[in-house]
Amino acid sequence: MRFKSPIETVKIRASSGGYYPVSQSVYVATIDEYPELIKVGCSMYVEARMKQLSNYYKLTFRLHSFYADVFESDIHKMLAAYQYSGKFSEVRRTGKEIFNCSVEDAINAVKEINYRYKRIK
């Protein structure tokens, strides 16, 4: 099956054992107003997503890294101990994609998951 996207789509094996088509990039971003927090999310158009988040939250999101072939929920599980449950915006609570860890810790988690998938493929 072929998916049309700006990023080559690959099939990867998730921790649940199933295979999932991936057509989005997982990204790691910081928030200028909350330097201790990291956002790990996914989008087909990462730079546009940074602008969308900045406009919605009225905060400044800065992209640090992104990867095309990683399964986002497994990264969230790996970083679960760092999940931020507070409120950092008047718009709404943070949700599951905000973590209180360093950029390096988040990028290392992405790389670790990526390494695991490449060994499975």
C-alpha positions as CSV (number, residue, x, y, z in Angstrom):
1,M,0.0,0.0,0.0
2,R,1.3,3.4,-0.9
3,F,0.5,6.6,1.0
4,K,0.9,10.0,-0.5
5,S,2.7,12.4,1.8
6,P,5.8,14.7,1.8
7,I,7.7,12.0,3.7
8,E,8.3,8.4,2.5
9,T,5.8,6.1,4.3
10,V,7.2,3.0,5.9
11,K,5.7,0.2,7.9
12,I,7.0,-0.3,11.4
13,R,6.2,-2.7,14.2
14,A,4.7,-1.1,17.3
15,S,5.2,-2.4,20.8
16,S,1.8,-3.9,20.6
17,G,3.0,-6.3,18.0
18,G,1.0,-4.9,15.1
19,Y,2.3,-3.0,12.0
20,Y,1.4,0.6,11.4
21,P,1.9,2.7,8.3
22,V,3.7,5.9,9.2
23,S,3.4,9.0,7.1
24,Q,4.2,11.6,9.7
25,S,7.3,12.8,11.4
26,V,7.8,12.7,15.2
27,Y,9.2,15.9,16.4
28,V,10.9,17.3,19.6
29,A,10.2,21.0,20.4
30,T,10.8,23.3,23.2
31,I,8.6,26.1,24.5
32,D,10.4,29.4,25.1
33,E,8.2,30.5,27.9
34,Y,8.6,27.2,29.7
35,P,12.2,26.1,29.1
36,E,11.9,23.1,31.4
37,L,9.2,21.5,29.2
38,I,9.5,19.6,25.9
39,K,6.8,18.7,23.4
40,V,7.0,15.4,21.5
41,G,4.3,15.1,18.8
42,C,3.8,14.1,15.2
43,S,2.8,15.9,12.0
44,M,3.1,15.5,8.3
45,Y,4.1,19.2,8.1
46,V,6.3,19.8,11.1
47,E,7.2,23.5,10.5
48,A,3.5,24.3,9.9
49,R,2.6,22.5,13.1
50,M,5.1,24.7,15.1
51,K,3.3,27.8,13.8
52,Q,-0.1,26.3,14.5
53,L,0.9,25.4,18.1
54,S,2.5,28.9,18.7
55,N,-0.7,30.6,17.5
56,Y,-3.1,28.3,19.4
57,Y,-1.3,28.4,22.8
58,K,0.1,32.0,22.3
59,L,3.5,30.5,23.2
60,T,6.7,30.1,21.2
61,F,7.5,26.5,20.1
62,R,10.9,25.8,18.7
63,L,11.7,22.7,16.7
64,H,14.8,20.8,17.7
65,S,14.6,17.5,15.8
66,F,12.3,15.3,13.8
67,Y,12.3,11.7,12.6
68,A,10.1,10.2,9.9
69,D,10.0,6.5,10.9
70,V,9.2,6.4,14.6
71,F,6.0,5.5,16.4
72,E,4.9,8.4,18.6
73,S,3.0,6.5,21.3
74,D,6.0,4.3,22.1
75,I,8.1,7.4,22.7
76,H,5.4,8.8,25.0
77,K,5.5,5.5,26.9
78,M,9.3,5.7,27.2
79,L,9.1,9.3,28.6
80,A,6.0,8.6,30.8
81,A,8.0,9.2,34.0
82,Y,8.6,12.8,32.8
83,Q,5.0,13.5,31.7
84,Y,3.9,17.0,32.7
85,S,0.4,17.1,34.1
86,G,0.2,20.8,35.0
87,K,-1.3,23.6,33.0
88,F,1.0,25.9,31.1
89,S,-1.5,27.8,29.0
90,E,-4.8,29.5,29.6
91,V,-6.1,27.7,26.5
92,R,-6.2,24.1,28.0
93,R,-4.2,21.5,29.9
94,T,-1.1,20.1,28.3
95,G,-2.2,16.6,27.4
96,K,0.1,13.6,27.0
97,E,2.7,15.2,24.7
98,I,4.4,17.6,27.1
99,F,7.3,16.3,29.2
100,N,9.5,17.8,31.9
101,C,12.9,16.6,30.6
102,S,15.8,17.8,28.7
103,V,15.9,18.1,24.9
104,E,18.7,15.5,24.9
105,D,16.5,13.0,27.0
106,A,13.6,13.4,24.5
107,I,15.9,13.0,21.4
108,N,17.6,10.0,23.0
109,A,14.2,8.4,23.5
110,V,13.3,9.0,19.9
111,K,16.6,7.5,18.8
112,E,16.2,4.5,21.0
113,I,12.7,3.7,19.6
114,N,14.0,4.3,16.1
115,Y,16.9,1.9,16.7
116,R,14.5,-0.8,18.0
117,Y,12.3,-0.5,14.9
118,K,15.2,-0.7,12.5
119,R,16.3,-3.9,14.2
120,I,12.8,-5.3,13.8
121,K,12.3,-4.4,10.1
